[in-house]
C-alpha cells in the first residue's frame, strides 16, 4: 500500500491531499506495527495463519478440555519450517546477546531432529555457525555405532531443542544421553510454553511441566512464546474470530495456569 502511494505521488496523479495524508498514516501504522511486534507475537500470528494454533474445544492428554490446541507437526513445508527455525534462532541469539552461552544444539528423536537441524541452519544464516546432534531411538551396533548422531558433544554446552514439554520425559532422556556423552546441558528451547499446571482435569498439580524441569535439573527453559503472550495477542486483536475465544482462554488459564 505504501508503494502504491509513493508511485502515485511520484507520478503526479491527481490525488486529494487529505486522502494522501490519511493513506500515508495508515501505511506507516501498518509498517511500524509489523516491526514493533515481538518475536513471540509474530510467532503466534504465524502459527494461527498456518493453522498450527487453533481455537475450539480440544481434549488434552491430561483429560482437560482446552480452548486452544498447538501442533508443531503442522509446520510441514519448507517455508513454514524455515520461519519456525528463524524464531528459534532469534530467541537463542537474543539470549546469547544477554550473556547466555552455548556451543551446540541437540534434537531428541523424532520431532527434535528436524527442529535442531533447521535451527542450526537458521543460526548459520544469521552469522552464528553452531553444530548439532540428535539421537536414534535404538542403538546402532555397526558402522559408527551408538545412539548419538552428528557433532561430537563431549565438553560442549548444549541446548535441547523440542516443540513443547508435556510430561518432561523427552527432556529427562536427553539429559541422560548428553551427560553420558560428556556434554553439559545448559537449557531447553521449545516453541510454546502452555504455562499449565501438571496433573489431570480433576487432580491439578502445583507446578507446570516446564517448572518441574527447571526445578529438577536447574536448567532454564526458553520458549518462542507462552500462554501470557497468547493472551496479550488476543487482548490486542479485534478480529471477530479471535475475540470469541478470549474469555475462554482466560477462564482456562485461571483454572489451570501457573
N, C-alpha and C positions, 0 to 999 in steps of 0.2 A: 504494500500500500504506500509506504514511504517512497519507494522507487517511482511509482506512478505519479505521485505528487510532484516529485522533483523533475520528472520528464516534462510534465505539463507546464511547470513553471519555466523550465529552460526553453521550451518551445514557444513560450509567449501565448499560450492558449488563453482564451477569454474566460478566466476563472474568477468568480466573485471572491474578493479579498477576504471577506468574513468566512466564506467556505474554506478557503486556503488555510486560514489560521486554525479553524476547527479541525480540519483534516490533519494538519501538521501536529496538532496537540495529541490527537488520537494515535497517530503513528508513533510519536515519541513515547507515549504512555505504554503502548504495547511493547515497544523496543526495550524500554528500561524495566518493565515488568518481567520480561523473559530473562534478562541478565541479572536481575536482583533476586530471583528465586534461588533458594539454597539448593545444594546437591540433593538433599532429601526431598524437597518439594518437586524438583524436576523429575526425580525418580518415581515418585508417587503418580505424577501426571502421566509419565511414560508407561508405568505399569497398568494404569487404567486404560490407556489407549490400546495397549497390547492385549487387554482382557486377562492379564496375569493377576490383577487385583480386581475382584468383583464384589458386588454387594447383593444381598439377598438373605437367604436362610440356609446355613451350611452346618452340618453336624461334624464336629471335630473328633479326633481320635479319643479325646477325653470324654466324649458324650455330650459336650456343650453345644448349644445352638448359637452359632456365631453369625453376626450380621455381615461379615465380610470374609473373603477367602483369598489367600495368596498362594499361587502355584508357579514357582520359578521355572518349572519344567516347560512352561509355555513360551519361554524365550527360546524358540526353537529354529530361528533362521539367523543368517549371518548378521543382518543389520541390528536385530534386537539383542543378540548376544554381544555384539560389539559395544552397543550403548550400555548394556549391563556391566560389561567389563570396564568401561570407562568410568562408571560410577564407583565400582570397587576401587579402581586405581586412584580416583580423585580423593577418596576417603583416606587411603594409605599415604598419599603424598601430603595431604593436609596434616595427618598425624606425624609424619616424618618432619615436616616443617616446624611442628610444635615440640620436637625433641624426641619423639618415639623412634627407636632404631630397630631395624630388621634386616635380614640378609637373604631370605628365601621364602617361597610360598609352598604350601602343601595342600593338595586336594584329596580329601578322603573319597574313596570309591563309593558310589559311582558318580553322582552329580558333581562332587567337588573336583573331579579330574578336569572336566571341561572348564569349570569356573576358574580354577587356578591357572590353567594354561592360557585362557583368554585374558585374565587379569595380568599375567606376566607379559603378554604381547602388548596390552594397552600401556603398561608401565614403560615398556621399551620405547613405544611411540612418543611417550611424554618425557623421554630422556633419562629414565631410570631402568637400566637393564638388570633384571632380577631373575635368578634361576628358580625353577620349580620342580617338584617331585610329587608322586602320587603312589598309592598302594594297590596291590592286587588283592582280590578277595581271598584267593588261595595262593599259598607259597609256590613258587616255581622251582622244580628240582633239577632243571637242566639249564644250559646257557649261563647267564649271569646269576640265576637263582634268586632266592629271597622273595620278599613281599614288596619291597620298595623299588620304584622305577623312576629314573630321571636323575636330577642333580644329586651329587653326594651331599648329605646333610650333616655329617659329623662336624661339630664345632660351630654350626650355623644357628642364628636366631631366626626362628621360623614362625610365620603367620599361617594359621589353619584357615582355609577359605571354604565356606559352605553356604548353602542357601538360607537355612533357618536352623534354630536349635529348638527341638521339641522336647525330647527326654534327656538329651545330652549324651546319648550312647555313642554317637559318631565321634564326638569330641574326646570322650574317655578312651576310645580305641585308638584314636590318633595320638593322644598324649603318650600312651604306652609304646606305640611304634616309634615315635620320634625320639623318645628318651632312650629306647633300646638302640637306636641308630646313632646315638651320641649327639643329638640335636637338642636345642633349648627352645621349647615352645614359648613364644612371648605374647601372643594374642590370638584371638579368634575373630574372623571377619565374616559377617553374614549380611544378607540382603535386607531382611526385615526382622526387627525385634518386636514381637507382638506384645511385649510388656505384660504378660498374662501369668497369673499365679498357676503353679502346678496343681495336680490333682484331677478330680473329676467334676462333673456338674454339681454333685452334692457334697463331696469331700474336697473342699478347696484348701490348697496348701498356703503356706505363708509367703513363699518366695516364688519367683519365676524360674524357668529352666536356665535362663541366662544368668540370673543372680546366683543360682546354685553352682553353675560352672565357675563363675568368678570367685565365689567363696571357697569352693573345693580346691581349685588349682591356683588361686591367686593371680589369675590372668584377666586382663581387660577383654571385654567382648565389644568390638566395634560393629556398627551396623550402618548401612546406607541410609536407612530410615527406620522409624519406630512408630508405635501407636500414637505417641504425642504428636509426631509430625503429621500423621494421617488426620488426627483431629484438627490440627491447625490448618491443614489443607481444606478440610470440609468447612471449617468456620469461615474461611476466606473465599469460598466458592459459592456462587449464587445459582449454579446450574440446578434446574428443577429436578433432574435425575439424582443429584447428589444431596440436595437439601433434605430430601425424603429420608435419607439414611442417617443423617447427622445425629438425631436424637437416639436412634437405635444403637449406634456405635458408642455414644456417650453412656447409655444405660448399661451396655455390656462391659464397658471399661470400669464403671462404678462397681460392678458386681465382681469382676474377675481381675481387674487391672492392678498393677503394683505401683 
